[in-house]
Amino acid sequence: MGTSTRRSRRLMALAAVAALTTGLLAGCSKDSDDGSSNSNDGGNAKGKTTLTIGTFGVFGYKQAGLYDEYMKLHPDISIKENVTTRTDVYWPKVLTRLQAGSGTDDIQAIEVGNITEAVQTQGSKFVDLGKDVDKSQWLDWKNAQATTKDGKLIGLGTDVGPMAICYRKDLFKKAGLETDRTKLAAEWKGDWAKYVDVGKEYMKKAPAGTKFVDSASSVYNAALGGGTERYYDKDGNVIWDKSDGVKKAWDVAMSVATSNMSAKLKQFDPTWDQGYAKGSFATVACPAWMIGYIEQKSGDSGKGNWDVAAAPTASNWGGSFLGVPTASKHQKEAIALAKWLTAPEQQAKVFAKQASFPSTPSAYSTLKPAADTTAYFSNAPITQIFADSAKTIPVQYFGIKDQPINTAITDVGILQVEQKGKSPTQGWDAAKNEVKDVLGQ
């Protein structure tokens, strides 16, 4: 997150302090200092085994009623969810606790950007779940991401992140632009630069107080997710500064950052949430898991005004896993819960609640978004749009420092240009210095 070694070290120091202050309370972390929250679903009834699950963002398990359902099926189990808003705050603390061998939750969520680091450096700290599940339930490439060299499966796939464009058709109409999702998708099909061109047209007659897109970083992440190259090659070599995918994504992000079409918001910060509520931007690159987030943050004012169109290119952004740390005091029960939460039937229920797209193909034919969600997004064929994207997402290789490299580029490099008026060259140099810090160079 930092713009210097000092800030990066400060983040790690904060993570270490948080771990030390909660290390003796295995699985009972309190993260109110970083925008996180704890929700105790089922309480601490005497005689029950309390299982804690550490997540980030909105996983949808509570919202879909899965915790309550599981506790009803297992009266001897109580479930407590510890939620941290930002992944880049959540993961350093998890690493610290894994290494300490205490303070972890019974189940820890792992974001796709961190899965390689978990596999390569923390494999021994997680239970091998491959012995307890039918691996064929999940996409092969999803399993492969969470498998160590010696064949240990440390995480069960939750969702994947096929991409679309969510847009405010009411704002598009006021700006005199096309509002039909099919025709709109055709305008930018095949090239994110065409999406930017639509943004230029929007800004000519933009409704007062609105911008075309939430941030340049969101465009960067969406474009990057559609390329075959990211920050590492298939052999694990760092190629971020030579990657064709990074260059193309950076260039399109810079065309946004140096224009007047961005609301200049940092994603997942409170101001971004407020932007949804106020309707201050007209589009956002939205992976399937963001559907529920948009519905939650935009509130009643967004109902029927949001719509969904196919993205310029098939792209994946995000997706997660559930792992069981060896430090869990309730491994058997935690494994059973992790298996149940990630089973096709439960993934379909989460999709129905908030459109998080399953990593279990057998669920695809049965997917039905909630009626409220369908109505909220103008009756868009959400399932079909995301399924079509998922089928053609390219294979990408993630590296051990994939997530912090991405954070360095978006939260340092791009923000230098977008919020501080630096040139693209200056932004790139700032990102390069931060990446060097991340890589210890």
C-alpha positions in Angstrom: 0.0 0.0 0.0 2.9 2.4 0.7 4.8 4.7 -1.5 8.0 3.9 0.2 9.9 1.3 2.1 8.8 3.1 5.3 5.1 2.8 4.5 5.5 -0.8 3.5 7.3 -1.6 6.7 4.7 0.3 8.7 1.9 -1.9 7.2 3.8 -5.0 8.2 4.4 -3.5 11.6 0.7 -2.9 12.1 0.0 -6.4 11.0 2.5 -7.7 13.5 1.0 -5.7 16.3 -2.4 -6.9 15.5 -1.2 -10.5 15.5 0.6 -10.1 18.8 -2.5 -8.6 20.5 -4.7 -11.3 19.3 -2.3 -14.2 19.0 -3.5 -15.9 22.2 -7.1 -15.7 21.1 -6.8 -18.3 18.3 -9.5 -17.7 15.7 -11.1 -14.8 17.7 -9.4 -11.8 16.1 -10.9 -8.4 16.4 -10.2 -6.2 13.4 -12.1 -3.0 14.1 -8.9 -0.9 13.6 -8.9 -1.6 9.9 -12.6 -1.4 8.9 -13.3 -5.1 9.7 -16.1 -6.5 11.7 -17.0 -9.7 13.6 -20.4 -11.3 13.3 -21.3 -14.0 15.7 -23.9 -16.2 14.0 -25.1 -18.7 16.6 -23.4 -17.3 19.7 -21.2 -19.1 22.1 -23.7 -21.5 23.5 -22.4 -23.7 26.3 -21.3 -27.1 25.0 -21.0 -26.0 21.4 -17.9 -26.0 19.2 -17.3 -22.5 17.9 -15.8 -22.4 14.5 -14.3 -19.2 13.3 -14.0 -18.3 9.6 -11.8 -15.4 8.5 -13.0 -13.6 5.3 -12.5 -10.3 3.5 -15.1 -8.3 1.6 -18.5 -9.9 1.2 -18.4 -13.7 0.7 -22.2 -14.0 0.9 -22.3 -17.0 3.4 -24.1 -15.0 6.1 -26.2 -13.1 3.5 -27.4 -16.4 1.9 -28.2 -17.8 5.3 -25.7 -20.6 5.0 -24.3 -20.3 8.5 -27.7 -20.5 10.0 -28.5 -23.5 7.8 -25.4 -25.3 8.8 -25.9 -24.7 12.5 -29.4 -26.0 12.2 -28.0 -29.2 10.6 -25.3 -29.4 13.2 -26.7 -28.2 16.5 -23.4 -28.7 18.2 -21.6 -26.2 16.0 -21.6 -22.4 16.4 -20.1 -20.2 13.6 -18.4 -16.9 14.0 -17.3 -14.9 10.9 -14.4 -12.4 11.2 -14.5 -10.0 8.3 -11.7 -7.6 7.1 -12.7 -5.2 4.4 -9.5 -5.0 2.4 -7.5 -8.0 1.2 -4.2 -6.1 1.5 -4.8 -5.6 5.2 -6.3 -9.1 5.8 -3.5 -11.2 4.2 -0.4 -9.8 5.9 -2.1 -10.5 9.2 -3.0 -14.0 8.2 0.6 -14.6 7.2 1.9 -13.4 10.5 -0.5 -15.7 12.4 0.3 -18.7 10.2 4.0 -18.2 10.8 3.4 -17.8 14.6 1.3 -20.9 14.6 -1.5 -19.2 16.6 -4.2 -16.6 16.2 -5.6 -18.0 12.9 -9.2 -18.7 12.3 -10.4 -22.3 11.9 -11.0 -21.5 8.3 -9.1 -18.8 6.4 -10.2 -17.4 3.1 -7.4 -17.0 0.5 -7.8 -14.5 -2.4 -6.5 -15.7 -5.8 -3.8 -13.1 -5.8 -2.4 -14.7 -2.6 -2.9 -18.3 -3.4 0.5 -18.9 -5.0 2.3 -17.4 -2.0 0.2 -19.6 0.3 1.0 -22.7 -1.8 4.7 -22.0 -2.1 5.5 -20.6 1.4 2.7 -21.7 3.7 1.8 -25.1 2.4 2.8 -26.8 5.6 0.6 -24.5 7.6 -2.6 -25.7 5.9 -4.4 -29.1 6.1 -4.4 -31.2 2.9 -8.0 -31.0 1.9 -7.5 -33.2 -1.2 -7.9 -36.3 0.9 -11.4 -35.3 2.0 -13.1 -34.1 -1.2 -14.0 -35.1 -4.7 -11.7 -32.8 -6.6 -13.7 -33.2 -9.8 -16.3 -30.9 -8.4 -14.1 -27.8 -9.1 -12.7 -26.4 -12.3 -9.3 -28.1 -13.0 -7.4 -24.8 -13.2 -9.0 -23.7 -9.9 -7.7 -26.8 -8.1 -4.3 -26.4 -9.8 -3.9 -22.9 -8.3 -4.3 -24.3 -4.8 -2.1 -27.4 -5.2 1.5 -27.7 -3.9 4.3 -29.4 -5.8 3.8 -32.5 -3.8 0.1 -32.7 -4.5 -1.3 -31.1 -1.4 -4.6 -29.2 -1.9 -4.6 -26.4 0.6 -7.7 -24.6 -0.5 -11.2 -25.4 -1.8 -12.4 -23.0 -4.6 -15.2 -20.6 -3.8 -16.0 -18.2 -6.7 -14.3 -17.1 -9.9 -14.5 -13.6 -11.3 -15.7 -13.5 -14.9 -16.0 -9.8 -16.0 -18.8 -7.6 -17.2 -19.5 -3.9 -17.3 -22.1 -2.6 -14.8 -23.6 0.7 -15.9 -26.2 3.2 -14.8 -28.6 3.3 -17.7 -30.4 6.4 -16.2 -27.1 8.3 -16.4 -26.4 7.0 -19.9 -29.8 8.2 -21.1 -29.3 11.7 -19.6 -25.9 11.8 -21.4 -27.6 10.9 -24.7 -25.8 7.5 -25.0 -27.1 4.1 -26.0 -28.7 2.3 -23.1 -29.5 -1.1 -24.6 -27.0 -3.6 -23.1 -26.5 -5.6 -26.3 -25.9 -2.6 -28.5 -23.7 -1.0 -25.9 -21.5 -4.1 -25.6 -21.1 -4.1 -29.4 -19.8 -0.6 -29.3 -16.8 -1.6 -27.1 -16.4 -5.2 -28.1 -12.8 -6.5 -28.4 -10.9 -3.5 -27.1 -10.9 -1.7 -23.8 -9.8 1.5 -25.7 -13.3 1.5 -27.3 -14.8 1.5 -23.8 -12.7 4.6 -23.0 -14.0 6.1 -26.3 -17.6 5.7 -25.0 -16.4 7.4 -21.8 -15.2 10.4 -23.8 -18.7 10.7 -25.4 -20.3 10.4 -22.0 -18.3 13.3 -20.6 -19.5 15.6 -23.3 -23.0 15.6 -21.8 -22.4 14.0 -18.4 -25.1 14.7 -15.8 -23.9 17.2 -13.3 -21.6 15.7 -10.6 -21.0 12.5 -12.4 -18.1 10.8 -14.1 -17.9 7.9 -16.5 -15.9 5.5 -14.4 -15.1 5.0 -10.7 -11.3 4.8 -11.1 -8.5 4.1 -13.5 -7.4 1.2 -11.3 -10.7 -0.7 -12.0 -10.1 -0.4 -15.7 -6.5 -1.6 -15.2 -7.6 -4.7 -13.3 -10.3 -5.5 -15.8 -8.0 -5.1 -18.8 -5.2 -7.1 -17.1 -7.5 -10.0 -16.3 -8.1 -10.4 -20.1 -4.5 -10.9 -21.0 -2.3 -14.0 -21.0 0.5 -12.3 -19.2 0.5 -10.8 -15.8 3.5 -10.3 -13.4 5.1 -13.8 -13.7 5.7 -16.3 -16.4 4.7 -20.0 -16.1 8.1 -20.8 -14.6 7.7 -18.4 -11.8 10.0 -15.7 -13.1 9.1 -12.0 -12.5 8.2 -10.4 -15.8 5.9 -7.6 -14.7 7.9 -4.8 -16.3 8.2 -6.7 -19.6 4.7 -8.1 -19.6 2.6 -7.3 -22.7 -0.6 -7.7 -20.6 0.7 -5.2 -18.0 1.7 -2.7 -20.7 -1.7 -2.8 -22.4 -3.6 -2.5 -19.1 -1.4 0.3 -18.0 -1.8 2.3 -21.2 -5.6 2.0 -21.1 -5.6 3.0 -17.4 -3.5 6.0 -18.2 -5.9 7.1 -20.9 -8.5 7.2 -18.1 -6.3 8.7 -15.4 -5.2 11.6 -17.6 -8.7 12.5 -18.7 -11.7 14.0 -16.9 -13.8 10.8 -17.0 -12.7 9.2 -13.7 -14.3 9.9 -10.2 -10.7 9.2 -8.9 -12.0 6.9 -6.1 -9.9 4.2 -4.4 -11.8 1.0 -4.6 -13.2 -0.4 -1.3 -12.5 2.8 0.5 -15.5 4.5 2.2 -15.5 7.2 -0.5 -16.0 4.5 -3.2 -19.0 3.1 -1.3 -20.4 6.7 -1.0 -19.9 7.0 -4.8 -22.2 4.1 -5.3 -24.8 5.6 -2.9 -24.7 9.0 -4.6 -24.6 7.7 -8.2 -21.5 9.7 -8.9 -20.1 7.4 -11.6 -21.9 5.7 -14.6 -19.9 2.5 -15.1 -17.7 0.1 -13.2 -15.8 -3.0 -14.5 -17.7 -5.6 -12.4 -16.6 -9.2 -11.9 -19.5 -11.5 -10.8 -18.7 -11.1 -7.1 -19.2 -7.4 -7.3 -22.9 -7.7 -8.2 -23.8 -8.2 -4.6 -21.5 -5.4 -3.5 -23.0 -2.9 -5.9 -26.6 -3.8 -4.8 -25.6 -3.4 -1.2 -23.7 -0.1 -1.5 -26.0 1.6 -4.0 -29.1 0.9 -2.0 -32.7 1.6 -3.1 -31.8 4.5 -5.3 -29.9 2.2 -7.7 -32.7 -0.3 -8.1 -33.7 -0.6 -11.8 -31.1 2.0 -12.8 -28.1 -0.4 -12.9 -27.8 -2.7 -15.9 -25.1 -5.2 -17.0 -23.4 -5.6 -20.4 -20.6 -7.8 -21.7 -17.1 -6.5 -21.1 -14.9 -5.6 -24.1 -12.9 -8.8 -23.6 -13.4 -12.0 -21.5 -11.6 -11.3 -18.3 -11.2 -12.7 -14.8 -10.7 -10.6 -11.7 -10.7 -12.3 -8.4 -12.0 -15.5 -6.9 -11.0 -17.1 -3.7 -10.5 -20.3 -1.7 -11.2 -21.7 1.8 -8.3 -23.3 3.7 -8.0 -24.9 7.1 -4.8 -23.9 9.0 -3.0 -26.7 10.9 -3.2 -24.3 13.9 -7.0 -24.8 14.0 -8.1 -26.5 17.2 -11.1 -28.0 15.4 -9.6 -29.3 12.2 -12.2 -32.1 11.7 -15.1 -29.8 12.1 -13.5 -27.0 10.1 -12.8 -29.3 7.2 -16.5 -30.4 7.2 -17.7 -26.8 7.2 -15.3 -25.8 4.4 -16.4 -28.7 2.2 -20.0 -27.9 2.8 -19.7 -24.1 2.1 -17.8 -24.8 -1.2 -20.0 -27.6 -2.5 -21.9 -26.9 -5.7 -25.3 -26.6 -3.9 -24.0 -23.9 -1.6 -22.2 -22.1 -4.3 -25.5 -21.9 -6.2 -27.2 -20.5 -3.2 -24.6 -17.7 -2.8 -24.9 -17.0 -6.5 -28.7 -16.7 -6.1 -28.1 -14.2 -3.3 -25.3 -12.0 -4.7 -24.2 -13.5 -8.1 -20.8 -14.7 -6.9 -20.0 -17.0 -9.8 -19.3 -20.7 -8.8 -16.0 -22.5 -9.4 -18.1 -25.7 -9.5 -19.2 -26.3 -13.1 -22.0 -28.7 -12.2 -23.8 -25.8 -10.6 -23.9 -23.7 -13.8 -27.0 -25.2 -15.3 -29.0 -24.5 -12.2 -27.9 -21.0 -11.5 -30.6 -18.5 -10.9 -29.9 -15.0 -9.5 -32.3 -13.8 -6.8 -35.4 -12.1 -8.2 -34.5 -9.0 -6.3 -31.0 -9.0 -7.9 -32.4 -9.5 -11.4 -34.9 -6.6 -10.9 -32.1 -4.4 -9.4 -30.0 -4.9 -12.5 -32.9 -4.2 -15.0 -33.6 -7.8 -15.7 -30.2 -8.3 -17.3 -29.4 -12.0 -18.1 -26.6 -12.0 -15.5 -26.0 -15.8 -15.5 -25.6 -15.9 -19.3 -23.3 -12.8 -19.5 -20.9 -14.2 -16.8 -21.0 -17.7 -18.1 -20.1 -16.6 -21.6 -17.1 -14.7 -20.2 -16.0 -17.6 -18.0 -15.9 -20.0 -20.9 -13.2 -17.9 -22.7 -11.1 -16.5 -19.9 -7.4 -17.1 -20.8 -5.1 -19.1 -18.6 -3.0 -16.8 -16.5 0.0 -17.5 -14.2 0.1 -16.0 -10.8 3.3 -15.5 -8.8 4.3 -15.5 -5.1 4.1 -11.7 -4.9 1.3 -11.2 -7.4 -1.1 -9.3 -5.0 1.5 -6.8 -3.6 2.8 -6.1 -7.1 -0.7 -5.4 -8.2 -1.3 -3.2 -5.2 1.9 -1.3 -5.9 0.8 -0.5 -9.4 -2.8 0.4 -8.6 -2.4 2.1 -5.2 0.9 3.8 -5.9 1.5 4.2 -9.6 -2.0 4.8 -10.9 -3.0 6.9 -8.0 0.0 9.1 -8.4 -1.3 10.0 -11.9 -5.0 10.0 -11.1 -5.1 11.8 -7.8 -1.8 13.8 -7.6 -1.5 14.9 -11.2 1.8 13.1 -11.9 2.7 12.1 -15.5 2.3 8.5 -16.6 6.1 8.2 -16.6 6.3 9.5 -13.1 3.5 7.1 -12.0 5.3 4.2 -13.6 8.5 5.1 -11.9 6.7 5.3 -8.6 5.2 1.9 -9.2 8.6 0.5 -10.2 10.2 1.7 -6.9 7.4 0.2 -4.9 7.6 -3.2 -6.7 11.4 -3.2 -6.1 10.6 -2.8 -2.4 8.0 -5.6 -2.6 10.5 -7.9 -4.3 13.3 -6.9 -1.9 15.5 -5.6 -4.7 
